Amino acid sequence: MAIIAQHTPEPWEAKVIDGFTEQKPYILGPHREEIAVMLDWATRPIFPLEQQANADRIVACVNGCEGINPEAVPELVAACMSFVRGLDAAVERRDPAAERLSYHHGRIGAAIAKARGTQ
């Protein structure tokens, strides 16, 4: 029987900690327990700022997905984009319902842009 493990609960934090010979970005859990350390064992050199950026991105993704299934995010974005396209078409047809939904159109459009990095 396979054991399914749960990840460390949120919130996570990226923090630079002094090591034996240098500073490294660590990923810490809610009780400041070490979850991961960013190492430069890649096939190319990774500079300290890139290590910190990687740690920050991991933490942002984990904390941003708190309470949701991260595997559902692409489908959620696609559904939102479909809603915005449908609402755009309703506006072009001058559908009265489109005006009542315009507030949501702006919020969803901004959220999509932010998620896709186009904002």
Phi and psi restraints in degrees (value plus and minus 20) as a CYANA .aco file:
   2 ALA   PHI     -98.9   -58.9
   2 ALA   PSI     118.0   158.0
   3 ILE   PHI    -116.8   -76.8
   3 ILE   PSI     106.2   146.2
   4 ILE   PHI    -119.7   -79.7
   4 ILE   PSI      95.8   135.8
   5 ALA   PHI    -109.7   -69.7
   5 ALA   PSI     131.2   171.2
   6 GLN   PHI    -120.8   -80.8
   6 GLN   PSI     127.8   167.8
   7 HIS   PHI     -97.3   -57.3
   7 HIS   PSI     145.9   185.9
   8 THR   PHI     -79.1   -39.1
   8 THR   PSI     113.9   153.9
   9 PRO   PHI     -82.9   -42.9
   9 PRO   PSI     137.6   177.6
  10 GLU   PHI     -97.5   -57.5
  10 GLU   PSI     145.0   185.0
  11 PRO   PHI    -104.7   -64.7
  11 PRO   PSI     129.5   169.5
  12 TRP   PHI    -120.7   -80.7
  12 TRP   PSI     143.0   183.0
  13 GLU   PHI    -163.6  -123.6
  13 GLU   PSI     120.3   160.3
  14 ALA   PHI    -119.1   -79.1
  14 ALA   PSI     108.5   148.5
  15 LYS   PHI    -165.1  -125.1
  15 LYS   PSI     116.1   156.1
  16 VAL   PHI    -102.1   -62.1
  16 VAL   PSI     107.5   147.5
  17 ILE   PHI    -145.7  -105.7
  17 ILE   PSI     120.2   160.2
  18 ASP   PHI     -87.4   -47.4
  18 ASP   PSI     109.4   149.4
  19 GLY   PHI    -121.6   -81.6
  19 GLY   PSI    -182.1  -142.1
  20 PHE   PHI     -87.2   -47.2
  20 PHE   PSI     -61.6   -21.6
  21 THR   PHI    -141.0  -101.0
  21 THR   PSI     -35.5     4.5
  22 GLU   PHI    -179.9  -139.9
  22 GLU   PSI     152.0   192.0
  23 GLN   PHI    -108.2   -68.2
  23 GLN   PSI     121.9   161.9
  24 LYS   PHI    -155.0  -115.0
  24 LYS   PSI     124.2   164.2
  25 PRO   PHI     -95.1   -55.1
  25 PRO   PSI     107.8   147.8
  26 TYR   PHI    -129.6   -89.6
  26 TYR   PSI     133.5   173.5
  27 ILE   PHI    -127.4   -87.4
  27 ILE   PSI     102.7   142.7
  28 LEU   PHI    -133.7   -93.7
  28 LEU   PSI     128.1   168.1
  29 GLY   PHI    -106.9   -66.9
  29 GLY   PSI    -194.1  -154.1
  30 PRO   PHI     -84.2   -44.2
  30 PRO   PSI     -39.9     0.1
  31 HIS   PHI    -129.6   -89.6
  31 HIS   PSI       3.9    43.9
  32 ARG   PHI      43.9    83.9
  32 ARG   PSI       2.5    42.5
  33 GLU   PHI     -99.5   -59.5
  33 GLU   PSI     125.9   165.9
  34 GLU   PHI     -94.4   -54.4
  34 GLU   PSI     106.8   146.8
  35 ILE   PHI    -121.7   -81.7
  35 ILE   PSI     -63.3   -23.3
  36 ALA   PHI    -177.6  -137.6
  36 ALA   PSI     139.4   179.4
  37 VAL   PHI    -146.6  -106.6
  37 VAL   PSI     120.0   160.0
  38 MET   PHI    -104.0   -64.0
  38 MET   PSI      95.3   135.3
  39 LEU   PHI    -129.2   -89.2
  39 LEU   PSI     145.3   185.3
  40 ASP   PHI    -133.3   -93.3
  40 ASP   PSI      28.6    68.6
  41 TRP   PHI    -109.7   -69.7
  41 TRP   PSI      -6.3    33.7
  42 ALA   PHI     -91.0   -51.0
  42 ALA   PSI     154.3   194.3
  43 THR   PHI     -96.9   -56.9
  43 THR   PSI     -26.0    14.0
  44 ARG   PHI    -154.5  -114.5
  44 ARG   PSI     134.4   174.4
  45 PRO   PHI     -85.0   -45.0
  45 PRO   PSI     118.2   158.2
  46 ILE   PHI    -133.2   -93.2
  46 ILE   PSI     104.1   144.1
  47 PHE   PHI    -103.2   -63.2
  47 PHE   PSI     135.8   175.8
  48 PRO   PHI     -73.4   -33.4
  48 PRO   PSI     -59.2   -19.2
  49 LEU   PHI     -86.8   -46.8
  49 LEU   PSI     -55.4   -15.4
  50 GLU   PHI     -89.9   -49.9
  50 GLU   PSI     -58.4   -18.4
  51 GLN   PHI     -79.7   -39.7
  51 GLN   PSI     -64.4   -24.4
  52 GLN   PHI     -84.8   -44.8
  52 GLN   PSI     -61.2   -21.2
  53 ALA   PHI     -82.4   -42.4
  53 ALA   PSI     -59.6   -19.6
  54 ASN   PHI     -84.3   -44.3
  54 ASN   PSI     -64.2   -24.2
  55 ALA   PHI     -82.5   -42.5
  55 ALA   PSI     -64.0   -24.0
  56 ASP   PHI     -80.9   -40.9
  56 ASP   PSI     -59.7   -19.7
  57 ARG   PHI     -87.6   -47.6
  57 ARG   PSI     -62.8   -22.8
  58 ILE   PHI     -79.3   -39.3
  58 ILE   PSI     -66.9   -26.9
  59 VAL   PHI     -83.5   -43.5
  59 VAL   PSI     -63.7   -23.7
  60 ALA   PHI     -81.9   -41.9
  60 ALA   PSI     -60.7   -20.7
  61 CYS   PHI     -86.4   -46.4
  61 CYS   PSI     -65.9   -25.9
  62 VAL   PHI     -83.4   -43.4
  62 VAL   PSI     -69.6   -29.6
  63 ASN   PHI     -87.0   -47.0
  63 ASN   PSI     -55.8   -15.8
  64 GLY   PHI     -88.6   -48.6
  64 GLY   PSI     -44.5    -4.5
  65 CYS   PHI    -117.3   -77.3
  65 CYS   PSI      -9.2    30.8
  66 GLU   PHI     -77.1   -37.1
  66 GLU   PSI     106.3   146.3
  67 GLY   PHI      64.1   104.1
  67 GLY   PSI     -20.6    19.4
  68 ILE   PHI    -147.5  -107.5
  68 ILE   PSI     140.8   180.8
  69 ASN   PHI    -102.8   -62.8
  69 ASN   PSI      90.9   130.9
  70 PRO   PHI     -82.1   -42.1
  70 PRO   PSI     -42.8    -2.8
  71 GLU   PHI     -90.0   -50.0
  71 GLU   PSI     -37.4     2.6
  72 ALA   PHI    -107.5   -67.5
  72 ALA   PSI     -29.7    10.3
  73 VAL   PHI     -80.3   -40.3
  73 VAL   PSI     -68.0   -28.0
  74 PRO   PHI     -78.0   -38.0
  74 PRO   PSI     -59.8   -19.8
  75 GLU   PHI     -87.0   -47.0
  75 GLU   PSI     -57.9   -17.9
  76 LEU   PHI     -83.8   -43.8
  76 LEU   PSI     -65.0   -25.0
  77 VAL   PHI     -82.2   -42.2
  77 VAL   PSI     -62.7   -22.7
  78 ALA   PHI     -82.0   -42.0
  78 ALA   PSI     -60.7   -20.7
  79 ALA   PHI     -84.8   -44.8
  79 ALA   PSI     -61.2   -21.2
  80 CYS   PHI     -83.5   -43.5
  80 CYS   PSI     -62.3   -22.3
  81 MET   PHI     -83.2   -43.2
  81 MET   PSI     -58.6   -18.6
  82 SER   PHI     -84.0   -44.0
  82 SER   PSI     -61.7   -21.7
  83 PHE   PHI     -80.3   -40.3
  83 PHE   PSI     -65.3   -25.3
  84 VAL   PHI     -83.1   -43.1
  84 VAL   PSI     -62.5   -22.5
  85 ARG   PHI     -82.1   -42.1
  85 ARG   PSI     -63.1   -23.1
  86 GLY   PHI     -83.7   -43.7
  86 GLY   PSI     -59.3   -19.3
  87 LEU   PHI     -88.8   -48.8
  87 LEU   PSI     -58.7   -18.7
  88 ASP   PHI     -78.6   -38.6
  88 ASP   PSI     -62.9   -22.9
  89 ALA   PHI     -84.5   -44.5
  89 ALA   PSI     -58.9   -18.9
  90 ALA   PHI     -85.4   -45.4
  90 ALA   PSI     -57.5   -17.5
  91 VAL   PHI     -83.8   -43.8
  91 VAL   PSI     -63.4   -23.4
  92 GLU   PHI     -82.0   -42.0
  92 GLU   PSI     -54.6   -14.6
  93 ARG   PHI    -100.8   -60.8
  93 ARG   PSI     -23.4    16.6
  94 ARG   PHI      40.8    80.8
  94 ARG   PSI      18.9    58.9
  95 ASP   PHI     -89.7   -49.7
  95 ASP   PSI     107.2   147.2
  96 PRO   PHI     -79.7   -39.7
  96 PRO   PSI     -49.0    -9.0
  97 ALA   PHI     -86.9   -46.9
  97 ALA   PSI     -47.4    -7.4
  98 ALA   PHI     -82.4   -42.4
  98 ALA   PSI     -57.9   -17.9
  99 GLU   PHI     -84.1   -44.1
  99 GLU   PSI     -59.2   -19.2
 100 ARG   PHI     -87.8   -47.8
 100 ARG   PSI     -44.0    -4.0
 101 LEU   PHI    -118.5   -78.5
 101 LEU   PSI     -18.2    21.8
 102 SER   PHI     -81.5   -41.5
 102 SER   PSI     -54.3   -14.3
 103 TYR   PHI     -79.2   -39.2
 103 TYR   PSI     -66.1   -26.1
 104 HIS   PHI     -86.5   -46.5
 104 HIS   PSI     -54.9   -14.9
 105 HIS   PHI     -77.5   -37.5
 105 HIS   PSI     -67.7   -27.7
 106 GLY   PHI     -84.2   -44.2
 106 GLY   PSI     -63.7   -23.7
 107 ARG   PHI     -85.8   -45.8
 107 ARG   PSI     -64.5   -24.5
 108 ILE   PHI     -88.6   -48.6
 108 ILE   PSI     -61.5   -21.5
 109 GLY   PHI     -80.2   -40.2
 109 GLY   PSI     -61.9   -21.9
 110 ALA   PHI     -86.4   -46.4
 110 ALA   PSI     -59.8   -19.8
 111 ALA   PHI     -85.6   -45.6
 111 ALA   PSI     -60.5   -20.5
 112 ILE   PHI     -83.0   -43.0
 112 ILE   PSI     -66.5   -26.5
 113 ALA   PHI     -79.7   -39.7
 113 ALA   PSI     -62.2   -22.2
 114 LYS   PHI     -85.8   -45.8
 114 LYS   PSI     -63.4   -23.4
 115 ALA   PHI     -83.3   -43.3
 115 ALA   PSI     -54.9   -14.9
 116 ARG   PHI    -110.8   -70.8
 116 ARG   PSI     -22.2    17.8
 117 GLY   PHI      54.0    94.0
 117 GLY   PSI       4.7    44.7
 118 THR   PHI    -128.5   -88.5
 118 THR   PSI     -11.6    28.4
